[in-house]
Amino acid sequence: MNKQPLTGLVRDLNGYAELRLQENRNSSIMLLNGDLVANNKQIKGGISARSFYQGCWGFASYPEADESAINKVIKAAADNAKLLGKRAPGHVQQLIPAGFSGEFDFTSKRPVVSSQHKIEYVRSVDAYIADNYPDLMARRVMLRTEDMEKQLSCTAGSEGYSMIPRSMLYIFLTAENGQGEPVDMFEPVSERGQFEDCFDDPASLYPVIDNLVEHLMKKTEAVSAQAGFKEVVLSGELTGMLAHEAVGHTTEADLVRGGSVAGDLVDQQVASSIVNMVDFAHSMNGELLQVPVHIDDEGVEARDAVLIEQGVLKGFMHNRESAAFYDTELTGNARAFTFSDEPLIRMRNTAVLPGNDNLEDMISSVEDGYYLM
């Protein structure tokens, strides 16, 4: 993506406005039982603008980023905002005007490898499975990479640039149980960074594959769970998934305003006193997280959002508008997936914090229940 001089294009506008240049680069390679069945690359980019007028947003985007396109989206966004604002003014008339600037580039410093190199890497992983576990019914190995590059300027004084890459390897295995039925398991290996930083030696994945096969073989001998109310212990992965879907989305302030169940529960006990849940912006205990967001897509400095503390619901994730509506601090949770998307309030790195109990003691304390993983 070629950076553009966005600063002077929004500073002279009346009211709040923002301009975002973005490019998403994705690739996928997939082997099915050793055969290459997918090898794709996609680049999607362009420019978008948002304008705020009388409590209403106007948005426009265009899949090019020359001077003409930029001027068009700025005008269209302003016109859309005025059209809505004059007919149905919103509740929030003034946004919180905090500005923040910074560049956060996580591009690999290593030499770029070819697509053929990536294919051979996936073949090496697949070959290990085929050679060591020939009795499997089917196997599928998929490599996906994603680069999300953004440049932002807004009238609040923010100037931001970020390039956040992710690399994911998915391993899908199928075995046959005693009744001749297929049983499936899969394991995702997801890393922050480009392929060159994340996947070097295929042998590093062999223990992951071995554990997956062991789990799959146990699943082929599994019996049905008993119906009824049971006490359960959740694995870390399942806890994270449940926290994301059942709690995380309900504490995104735009959904709270739309009637989320969490709306009336602030400062109330919603979980055990040992439960703590945080939406981390970019780091935890000094370590960079999977999706490090330092500046959001409204040009706000990203900060950790404490959702649950000792079982008590403490607050929500916010953008500029919701923070003004609830008269609270900004958290920097406005995020857009592609250039043509409006920034929405969405999670970044949401987690239930570790406690002091160990897994063995938790399982042994359950007389009638299950360990879910």
QUINOR-V542632 format. One record per residue. N is the residue number from 1. OMEGA is omega in radians with two decimals (NA if undefined). BURIAL is # if it has 24 or more other ideal C-beta (glycine too) atoms within 12 Angstrom, else .. Layout:
n = [N,N]
omega = [OMEGA,OMEGA]
burial = [BURIAL,BURIAL]
This chain:
n = [1,2,3,4,5,6,7,8,9,10,11,12,13,14,15,16,17,18,19,20,21,22,23,24,25,26,27,28,29,30,31,32,33,34,35,36,37,38,39,40,41,42,43,44,45,46,47,48,49,50,51,52,53,54,55,56,57,58,59,60,61,62,63,64,65,66,67,68,69,70,71,72,73,74,75,76,77,78,79,80,81,82,83,84,85,86,87,88,89,90,91,92,93,94,95,96,97,98,99,100,101,102,103,104,105,106,107,108,109,110,111,112,113,114,115,116,117,118,119,120,121,122,123,124,125,126,127,128,129,130,131,132,133,134,135,136,137,138,139,140,141,142,143,144,145,146,147,148,149,150,151,152,153,154,155,156,157,158,159,160,161,162,163,164,165,166,167,168,169,170,171,172,173,174,175,176,177,178,179,180,181,182,183,184,185,186,187,188,189,190,191,192,193,194,195,196,197,198,199,200,201,202,203,204,205,206,207,208,209,210,211,212,213,214,215,216,217,218,219,220,221,222,223,224,225,226,227,228,229,230,231,232,233,234,235,236,237,238,239,240,241,242,243,244,245,246,247,248,249,250,251,252,253,254,255,256,257,258,259,260,261,262,263,264,265,266,267,268,269,270,271,272,273,274,275,276,277,278,279,280,281,282,283,284,285,286,287,288,289,290,291,292,293,294,295,296,297,298,299,300,301,302,303,304,305,306,307,308,309,310,311,312,313,314,315,316,317,318,319,320,321,322,323,324,325,326,327,328,329,330,331,332,333,334,335,336,337,338,339,340,341,342,343,344,345,346,347,348,349,350,351,352,353,354,355,356,357,358,359,360,361,362,363,364,365,366,367,368,369,370,371,372,373]
omega = [3.10,3.12,-3.14,3.07,-3.03,-2.96,-3.06,-3.07,-3.11,-3.04,-3.08,-3.12,3.09,-3.14,-3.12,3.07,3.13,-3.12,-3.07,3.02,-3.05,3.04,3.05,3.12,-3.08,3.03,3.09,3.09,-3.13,3.01,3.05,-3.09,3.08,-3.13,3.08,-3.09,3.10,3.06,-2.96,2.99,3.13,3.05,3.14,-3.09,3.13,-3.08,3.05,3.12,3.02,3.12,-3.11,-3.11,3.09,3.09,-3.12,3.13,2.93,-3.06,3.06,3.12,-3.14,-3.05,3.01,-3.06,3.05,-3.05,-3.14,3.14,-3.14,3.13,3.13,-3.08,3.09,-3.14,-3.11,3.12,3.13,3.12,3.13,3.13,-3.14,3.12,-3.14,-3.06,-3.14,-3.06,-3.11,-3.12,-3.14,-3.11,-3.08,-3.11,-3.08,3.11,3.05,-2.95,-3.09,3.10,3.13,-3.13,3.10,3.07,-3.06,-3.01,-3.13,3.05,-3.14,3.06,-3.12,3.10,-3.13,3.13,-3.10,3.05,3.13,3.09,3.14,3.10,3.14,3.08,3.13,3.09,3.13,3.10,3.14,-3.13,3.11,3.13,-3.10,-3.09,-3.03,-3.11,-3.06,-3.09,3.10,3.11,-3.07,3.09,3.13,3.13,-3.09,3.06,3.09,3.05,-3.11,3.00,3.11,-3.06,-3.06,2.97,-3.00,2.99,3.13,-3.07,3.07,3.11,-3.12,3.02,-3.06,3.02,3.08,2.98,-3.06,3.14,3.02,3.07,-3.06,3.03,-3.12,3.12,3.14,-3.14,3.11,3.08,-3.12,3.10,-3.07,3.14,-3.14,-3.11,3.11,3.09,-3.04,2.96,3.03,-3.13,3.05,3.01,-3.03,-3.08,2.98,3.11,3.09,-3.07,-3.07,-3.13,-2.96,-3.02,-3.09,-3.09,3.12,-3.12,3.12,3.13,-3.08,3.08,3.09,3.13,-3.14,3.12,3.13,3.12,3.11,3.11,3.14,-3.14,3.08,3.14,3.11,3.13,-3.04,3.05,-3.12,3.08,3.09,3.11,3.09,3.12,-3.10,3.00,-3.05,2.97,-3.10,3.03,3.13,-3.13,-3.13,3.07,3.12,3.13,3.14,3.13,-3.14,-3.02,-3.00,-3.09,-3.05,-3.11,-3.13,3.13,2.95,-2.88,3.08,3.08,3.06,3.11,3.12,3.07,3.12,3.14,-3.11,-2.98,-3.07,-3.00,3.14,-3.11,3.05,3.12,-3.12,-3.12,3.07,-3.12,3.12,-3.09,3.04,-3.06,-3.07,2.93,-3.09,-3.13,-3.05,-3.05,3.02,-3.10,3.09,-3.13,3.13,-3.06,-3.03,3.14,-3.06,3.13,3.10,3.10,-3.08,-3.02,2.92,-3.14,-3.14,3.06,-3.11,3.13,3.11,3.08,3.10,-3.10,3.12,3.11,-3.09,3.07,-3.09,3.08,-3.02,-3.10,-3.04,3.00,-2.95,2.84,-3.10,-3.06,-3.10,3.10,3.08,-3.13,-3.11,3.13,-3.11,-3.07,3.05,3.07,3.13,-3.10,3.12,-3.05,3.07,-3.08,3.10,-3.10,-3.08,3.11,2.97,3.05,3.08,3.08,-3.11,-3.11,3.08,3.11,-3.03,-3.05,2.90,-3.04,3.12,3.11,-3.06,-3.11,3.05,-3.00,-3.09,3.13,3.13,-3.14,-3.11,-3.14,-3.10,3.14,-3.09,-3.09,-3.03,2.95,-3.08,-3.08,NA]
burial = [#,.,.,#,.,#,#,.,#,#,.,.,#,.,#,#,#,#,#,#,#,#,#,#,#,#,#,#,#,#,#,.,.,.,.,#,.,.,.,.,.,.,.,.,#,#,#,#,#,#,#,#,#,#,#,#,#,#,#,#,#,#,.,.,#,.,.,.,#,#,.,#,#,#,.,#,#,#,.,#,#,#,.,.,#,.,.,.,.,#,.,#,.,.,#,#,.,#,#,#,.,#,.,#,#,#,.,.,.,.,.,.,.,.,.,.,.,#,#,.,#,#,#,#,#,#,#,#,#,#,.,.,#,.,.,#,.,#,#,#,#,#,#,#,#,#,#,#,#,#,#,#,#,#,#,#,.,#,#,#,#,#,#,#,#,#,#,#,#,#,#,#,#,#,#,.,.,.,.,.,.,.,#,.,#,#,#,.,#,#,#,#,#,#,#,#,.,#,#,.,.,#,.,.,#,.,.,#,#,.,.,#,#,.,#,#,.,.,#,#,.,.,.,.,.,.,.,.,.,.,.,.,.,#,.,.,.,.,#,#,.,#,#,#,.,#,#,#,#,#,#,#,#,#,#,#,#,.,.,#,.,#,.,.,.,.,.,.,.,#,#,.,.,.,#,#,#,#,#,#,#,#,.,.,.,.,.,.,#,#,#,#,#,#,#,#,#,#,#,#,#,#,#,#,#,#,#,#,#,.,.,.,#,#,#,#,#,#,#,#,#,#,#,#,#,#,.,#,#,#,#,#,#,#,#,#,.,#,#,.,.,#,#,#,#,#,#,#,#,#,#,#,#,.,.,.,.,.,.,.,.,.,.,.,.,.,.,.,.,.,.,.,.]
